[in-house]
Structures are given as C-alpha cells and as structure tokens.
Amino acid sequence: MAARQRVPAVLLPTLVKSLRKETPSKYPTVLPSLRRTFSLYDQINLLDNVPEDQLRFQEYDDTGFKVNGVKYEGSLLCVGNLLLNWVPQKFSDISVESLSLFKVVRPLPEILVFGCGRYIQPLNPELRSVIRSTGMKLEVLDSRNAASTYNILNEEGRMVAVALVPYGVTS
C-alpha cells in the first residue's frame, strides 16, 4: 500500500501569505458579454462584430456609463437602441412622469429593467402597477447587473428597455 505524501508544513504559511497579498478590486468595470464562443483551443470574443446601430454598455463607474465607446454622465434611459439622458438622479426620483416615454414609444419593449444604483431597492407600488398595465415585464436590479442584462437581451434581438441611475448612487 502506497503511503500518502505529506506537504511540508513550512509551505502552507507561505501559500496563505501569498494568497492574502492579492487584493481584489472594489468592483469590476468591464461588463460581460454573451457574444462569446468556445473552441477546443481558445476562447474567441466576438465583441468586435456587434452591429454599429446596436447599443452596448461597456463600462460603468460611480457617475455614469460607457456605451459604444462614449462616456455618458448621469442617468440613462435606453429603449431598444435609442439612448436618452434621463432626469431622475437617484432611484427615489423615479416617477410616472419620468416614464411617460412608454406612452408613445412603439413597439413597446417586452421588458423594462431598472438599475437602482449600487444596491437593489424596492420599486414604488404605483410605478409597478403603471408599468405592468402597459404589458411590459419588470426587473429591478443594481445598475451594474441591469446594464449587463440589457446587453444580453439586446444581443439576443429582444425588444428591451433599461432605466439606469449611476452605480455610485445609493439612495
């Protein structure tokens, strides 16, 4: 019967120290993409093949977002591939009037994704009922995940809207 080899006890503290030296970043700024394919040899990223008329959130920070290589400060509202500056500066500022665009836009998006800032927050019941009365589905996420969700659904060719306040906003 073969005896198990033991790892020298001297190496364990060195390994633990080296792992502790690696400090993770506060949060990643590059958003993941669905446009990836895997082969036996490598991973190929097809981001460069995104159509020019298709919006893609690429990065975010505490004050805004980078969309298709352009940095936008403040809140954004995207419907399909239409990008607009949006009046609410924090999640609690969102009102029925700030979403009045959905009374006239056609075709109506099948889903509206809210980005609340750094943390997920409950949506006002009045807003929730107004949005549902239009027939849109609703998803409330932090802004980082809301932008990623928009990217994925938009890349799938679905009609999606996203309403984002900057990631640094906490109220």
C-alpha positions as CSV (number, residue, x, y, z in Angstrom):
1,M,0.0,0.0,0.0
2,A,1.5,3.3,-1.0
3,A,2.0,5.9,1.7
4,R,0.5,9.3,1.1
5,Q,3.0,12.1,0.6
6,R,2.6,15.0,3.0
7,V,3.0,18.6,2.1
8,P,5.8,20.1,4.2
9,A,4.2,22.3,6.9
10,V,6.7,25.0,6.0
11,L,5.0,25.6,2.6
12,L,1.4,26.2,4.0
13,P,2.1,29.5,5.7
14,T,3.9,30.8,2.6
15,L,0.9,29.8,0.4
16,V,-1.5,31.5,2.8
17,K,0.6,34.7,2.8
18,S,0.8,34.8,-1.0
19,L,-3.0,34.4,-1.3
20,R,-3.6,37.3,1.2
21,K,-1.4,39.6,-0.8
22,E,-3.8,39.6,-3.7
23,T,-6.4,42.2,-3.0
24,P,-9.5,42.0,-5.1
25,S,-10.6,45.2,-6.9
26,K,-13.5,47.1,-5.4
27,Y,-15.7,46.1,-8.4
28,P,-15.1,45.2,-12.0
29,T,-15.7,47.9,-14.5
30,V,-15.9,45.8,-17.7
31,L,-19.3,44.2,-18.3
32,P,-19.5,40.6,-19.5
33,S,-20.7,39.7,-23.0
34,L,-23.0,36.9,-24.3
35,R,-21.1,37.1,-27.6
36,R,-18.5,34.6,-26.8
37,T,-17.9,31.2,-28.3
38,F,-15.6,28.4,-27.0
39,S,-13.5,26.1,-29.1
40,L,-11.1,23.3,-28.1
41,Y,-8.1,25.6,-28.3
42,D,-9.2,29.1,-27.1
43,Q,-11.9,31.5,-26.3
44,I,-12.9,33.8,-29.1
45,N,-14.6,37.1,-28.2
46,L,-16.9,38.4,-30.9
47,L,-17.5,41.8,-29.4
48,D,-16.0,43.5,-32.4
49,N,-18.8,42.1,-34.6
50,V,-21.6,43.9,-32.7
51,P,-23.6,45.9,-35.3
52,E,-22.9,49.7,-35.2
53,D,-26.6,50.5,-34.6
54,Q,-26.8,48.2,-31.5
55,L,-26.1,49.8,-28.1
56,R,-23.7,48.1,-25.8
57,F,-22.8,49.1,-22.2
58,Q,-19.1,48.5,-22.0
59,E,-18.1,50.0,-18.6
60,Y,-19.6,51.8,-15.6
61,D,-18.3,53.9,-12.8
62,D,-19.9,55.9,-9.9
63,T,-21.0,58.7,-12.1
64,G,-22.1,57.2,-15.4
65,F,-21.7,54.6,-18.1
66,K,-19.6,54.0,-21.3
67,V,-21.8,53.0,-24.2
68,N,-20.3,52.1,-27.6
69,G,-17.1,53.8,-26.7
70,V,-18.7,57.1,-25.5
71,K,-18.8,58.1,-21.8
72,Y,-22.2,59.3,-20.5
73,E,-22.6,61.0,-17.1
74,G,-25.7,60.7,-15.1
75,S,-28.9,58.6,-15.5
76,L,-29.7,57.0,-18.8
77,L,-32.9,55.6,-20.4
78,C,-32.4,53.1,-23.3
79,V,-35.3,51.8,-25.3
80,G,-34.2,49.3,-27.9
81,N,-31.2,51.1,-29.5
82,L,-32.4,54.6,-28.5
83,L,-30.2,56.2,-25.8
84,L,-31.5,59.2,-23.8
85,N,-30.3,61.2,-20.8
86,W,-32.8,60.7,-18.1
87,V,-33.9,63.2,-15.5
88,P,-34.0,61.2,-12.2
89,Q,-30.7,61.4,-10.5
90,K,-31.5,58.8,-7.8
91,F,-33.8,55.9,-7.7
92,S,-36.3,57.6,-5.4
93,D,-36.8,60.4,-8.0
94,I,-38.3,58.0,-10.5
95,S,-42.0,58.9,-11.1
96,V,-44.8,58.1,-13.5
97,E,-43.9,61.3,-15.4
98,S,-40.3,60.2,-15.8
99,L,-41.5,57.0,-17.6
100,S,-44.0,58.9,-19.8
101,L,-42.0,57.9,-22.9
102,F,-43.5,54.5,-22.7
103,K,-47.0,56.0,-23.5
104,V,-45.8,56.9,-27.1
105,V,-42.9,54.5,-28.0
106,R,-43.8,51.7,-30.4
107,P,-43.1,48.9,-30.5
108,L,-43.4,48.7,-26.7
109,P,-40.5,46.8,-25.1
110,E,-41.3,43.4,-23.7
111,I,-39.2,44.0,-20.6
112,L,-38.1,47.1,-18.6
113,V,-35.0,46.7,-16.5
114,F,-34.4,49.2,-13.7
115,G,-30.9,49.9,-12.4
116,C,-31.2,51.2,-8.9
117,G,-27.6,52.3,-8.4
118,R,-25.3,50.4,-6.1
119,Y,-28.0,48.4,-4.3
120,I,-31.3,46.9,-5.3
121,Q,-34.3,48.9,-3.9
122,P,-38.0,48.2,-3.9
123,L,-40.0,49.9,-6.6
124,N,-42.9,52.1,-5.7
125,P,-46.1,50.0,-6.0
126,E,-47.8,52.8,-8.0
127,L,-44.9,52.7,-10.6
128,R,-45.0,48.9,-10.6
129,S,-48.8,48.8,-11.4
130,V,-48.4,51.5,-14.1
131,I,-45.6,49.5,-15.8
132,R,-47.5,46.3,-15.6
133,S,-50.6,47.9,-17.1
134,T,-48.6,48.6,-20.3
135,G,-47.9,44.9,-20.7
136,M,-44.2,45.2,-20.0
137,K,-42.4,42.8,-17.7
138,L,-40.3,44.4,-15.0
139,E,-36.9,43.6,-13.5
140,V,-35.3,45.6,-10.7
141,L,-31.5,45.2,-10.3
142,D,-28.4,47.1,-9.2
143,S,-27.2,49.3,-12.1
144,R,-24.2,47.0,-13.0
145,N,-26.4,43.9,-13.4
146,A,-29.1,45.9,-15.1
147,A,-26.6,47.1,-17.8
148,S,-25.4,43.5,-18.3
149,T,-28.9,42.2,-18.5
150,Y,-29.7,44.8,-21.1
151,N,-26.6,43.8,-23.2
152,I,-27.6,40.2,-23.1
153,L,-31.3,40.7,-24.0
154,N,-30.4,43.2,-26.7
155,E,-27.8,40.9,-28.2
156,E,-30.5,38.2,-28.4
157,G,-32.5,40.6,-30.5
158,R,-35.3,41.1,-27.9
159,M,-37.0,44.5,-27.5
160,V,-35.8,45.7,-24.1
161,A,-35.6,48.9,-22.2
162,V,-33.3,49.9,-19.4
163,A,-33.6,52.8,-16.9
164,L,-30.3,53.4,-15.1
165,V,-29.1,55.6,-12.4
166,P,-25.3,55.8,-11.9
167,Y,-23.7,52.9,-9.9
168,G,-22.4,55.3,-7.2
169,V,-26.0,56.4,-6.2
170,T,-27.1,54.7,-3.0
171,S,-30.5,56.2,-2.2
